[in-house]
Structure formats: C-alpha cells, structure tokens
Amino acid sequence: MSAIIRGLCRVRSAPALRDVTMTQRANLSNHPAKEPLGPAETVVGLVMFSLAILGPSGWILANLESYKKKD
C-alpha cells in the first residue's frame, strides 16, 4: 500500500520538479513616471494610507469601554 502512495506522490510532484529552470521576473521599471503626481494627489494618498492603518485601531481604542462590558 505504501508503494502505491509513494508512486502517486512521485507522479504528482514530478511536474513541479521539472519546472525548476523557469525563472520569474518582477515587473520593474527604471524610467520616471509618465505623469508626475501633484501635491494634492500625494496628500490624498498619504491620508488614505493613514486612515487604513490607524482607523481600525482608533475605533477599537475609542470603543474600548463597550468591549469590556459583559452583557
């Protein structure tokens, strides 16, 4: 029985072992942006990232007393 299981594992892993030579490349660019960002777009982006990171933790801290209650 174990020989059958080993054979199945070998067959299933064989394609993964054959694709070792395939290389993955990241999509990197060494050119400047086609349209530079303005100050307003930069501020909006920074505000959105700040809200996404700090918003949930601020909500939890603001409502901490209601979370402590056992109803």
KANOR-V109385 format. One record per run of one state. SS is the DSSP state (hx for helix, st for strand, lp for the rest). FROM is the first residue (numbers start at 0). TO is the last residue. Records with the same first field share a line. If there is no record, write none. Layout:
SS = FROM-TO + FROM-TO
//
This chain:
lp = 0-0 + 21-37 + 62-62 + 68-70
hx = 1-20 + 38-61 + 63-67
//
